[in-house]
Amino acid sequence: MKLLSATSIDFNFNPYQILPYAFGISTVSIPYSQIIDNLKNKQKLQALLELR
């Protein structure tokens, strides 16, 4: 599952996808500041963030 927050893109993973079941659901957050230069459509992302 992918989630957009005001500052990052968050990826949620089910148990066993990354860590053992005992750890539960894992979330990895990537701040926009780290990926914005690699995006093809920066304007679309910026417009989306302005709507929030």
C-alpha positions as CSV (number, residue, x, y, z in Angstrom):
1,M,0.0,0.0,0.0
2,K,1.3,3.5,-0.9
3,L,0.4,6.6,1.1
4,L,1.2,10.2,0.3
5,S,1.8,12.5,3.3
6,A,2.7,16.1,3.4
7,T,6.4,15.3,3.5
8,S,6.9,11.8,2.2
9,I,5.7,8.8,0.3
10,D,5.0,5.9,2.7
11,F,5.1,2.2,1.8
12,N,3.4,-0.3,4.1
13,F,4.4,-3.9,3.9
14,N,2.6,-6.9,5.4
15,P,4.3,-9.2,7.9
16,Y,6.8,-11.5,6.3
17,Q,7.4,-9.2,3.3
18,I,10.4,-7.5,5.0
19,L,10.7,-8.5,8.6
20,P,9.5,-11.5,10.7
21,Y,5.8,-11.8,11.5
22,A,6.5,-10.7,15.1
23,F,7.4,-7.2,14.0
24,G,4.0,-6.7,12.4
25,I,3.4,-4.3,9.5
26,S,6.5,-2.5,8.4
27,T,6.4,1.1,7.0
28,V,9.2,2.7,5.0
29,S,9.0,6.5,4.5
30,I,10.9,8.3,1.7
31,P,11.0,12.1,2.1
32,Y,10.1,14.1,-1.0
33,S,13.3,16.1,-0.6
34,Q,15.3,12.9,-1.3
35,I,13.5,11.9,-4.5
36,I,12.2,15.2,-6.1
37,D,15.2,15.5,-8.4
38,N,14.6,12.0,-9.8
39,L,11.0,12.5,-10.7
40,K,9.9,13.1,-14.2
41,N,6.8,15.2,-13.4
42,K,7.8,17.4,-10.5
43,Q,5.0,19.8,-11.3
44,K,2.4,17.1,-10.8
45,L,3.8,16.3,-7.4
46,Q,4.1,19.9,-6.4
47,A,0.5,20.5,-7.4
48,L,-0.7,17.5,-5.5
49,L,1.1,18.7,-2.3
50,E,-0.4,22.2,-2.7
51,L,-3.9,20.6,-2.5
52,R,-3.3,19.2,0.9
